[in-house]
């Protein structure tokens, strides 16, 4: 039976699911539950869960997305609280998107990007930004993201994530 899936708003009750998915998808990039809880509290409209659907009934959560306003070229270090959203943000930053193997091929990655672009357009941002892991780089390249040269300061922040990371940006589609 073909599975359908979609995105829904994330709530505090989803944080255990987020952590379980993160352990499977991002074992090399661990983050504390408090990091996800803070981002959800600071910017709930940027947090969503991917759910599988079978015969019109909600099924298991198979992914999540976390994004928040940011400053271009200034990604937060991995596993670090923000404290607050930037006073003058100029981009919508994709903190994390994670999809379990069962979610692959369902179009959720592209749907997450569409969700991100729509939110950024509604809120007047001109740029989308993210930090790509080496394994996801081809996907983001195919979606039109380009590496952003932020100099030595950006390189230091990316080092907190590990080797091979790329900070990428893309203009918001109006």
N, C-alpha and C positions, 0 to 999 in steps of 0.2 A: 504494500500500500504506500503510495506517495505521501510524504509528509509535507505539510504546509507550515509556515512559521511567520511570525511577525514580531514587531517591537511594541512594548508597552512601557508605561512609566515605572521607574524603580521606586521602591519604598524602603524604609528601614528594615522591614521584615525580610527583604531580599539579600541583605548583606552576607548571611551565611552561604547562600547560593553563589554570590559573587566570589567569595573566598574559595569555595570548592571548585568553581570553574577556573579561577586564576591558578590554583595549584596544578591543574591539568594542563592548561594552555601556556602558562608563563612560569614554569618552575625555575627558570634561570633569572627571573626578574621579580622576586618576592616583594610584596608590600604588606604592611600591617593593615588590619581591618580598620583601624582608626583613620587611615588615609582615605579609604573609600567612604567611610561614614562622614568625614569632614566635607569631602567634595559633594556628597549627596545633600548635606545640610546647607552648604554654601550656594549650590546651583542645581536644585532638583530637576529643573527643566533640561539639563544636560545629561541626565542619567536614565538609562533604559535597560530593560531586560528583553532578551529574545526568548520567545516561547514557541514550542512546537504545538501544532494543532492537528488533531485527528478527529474526523467526523464532527467538526464544529465544537469540540470540547478542548479546553486548554490542557496542554500536556506539560512536560517538564521544561524547565528553563535550560536553554542550550547556549546562552551567551549573554554578554552585557556590553554596554558602551558607557563611558564616563568622559564628559567633556566640560569645559568651563572657559569663561573669558580669560584671556591672557595678554601678554605683551610679546609682539613679534620678536623672535630671536632670543627669548628669555624663557626657556622651558623650566619648569620646576625640577629640582633633583629627584631622582627615583626615591620612593619610600619616604617622602618628606611632606609634612603638612604645609598648606598654603598660608594658614593664619587668617587670611582675608583675600577676597578677590582684588585684583588691581583697581586702583581708583580710576585710571584712564586706560581701559583695555583697548587693544586695536586688532585683536584676532579672537577667533574661537579655537581653543586648543583641545585637541583630542588627547586626553590623558591615557585612555586605554580602550581598546576594543578586543574582546576575547570571544571566540566561537569554538565550541567543542567540536570534535571530529564529526559528530552526527549533524551538525549545522552546516557543514561545508556543502557547497553546491546548491543551496537553497536561496541564494541571492541576498543573504543577510548583510554581507560586507558592503555591497553596493547600496542596499537600503539604508544602512547605517550612515554612509557618506551622504546620501540624499537627505536624511534626517538632519545631519550636521549642517549641510548647506542651507536648508530651509530655516533652521534655527538662527544661523548666522545672518541670513538675509533679513529675517524679521527683526533682529536686534541691531541691524545697521553695521555689522562688521564687514569689512572688505576682504579679510583674509581668513583662511583656514590654516591651521598649523598642527604639526604632530612630530613625534620622534619615532622613527621607524626602526624596528629590530631588523637585523640582517635577513631573517627569514620572510619578513613581510614586505621588504623593499620592492620586489617586483610588482606586487599588488598595487602599492601606492604610486609607483611609476606609471602603471597602466591607467590609474585614475587621474593622471595629470598633475600630481604633486611633483615639485622640483626641489632639489637640495637648496638650502638657504645658507649662504656664507655669513656666519656671525662672528668670525674671528676667534681669537684665543679664549675669550670669555665663554662663548658657546661651547667650545671644545672641552673646557673644564666641566661644565654642567653635564655634557653628554658622557663624560668619563664615569660619572656616578652610575650610569646604566650598564656599563661594560663596553667591550670592544665592538666595532662595526656599526654603531648607531648612526643614524642620519636624521638631522632636523630638516623637515620638509614643509613647504608652504604651497598654497594654491589660492588664486583669487576666488572669492565667492561669486557664484553665478547668480545674477539678478533675476 
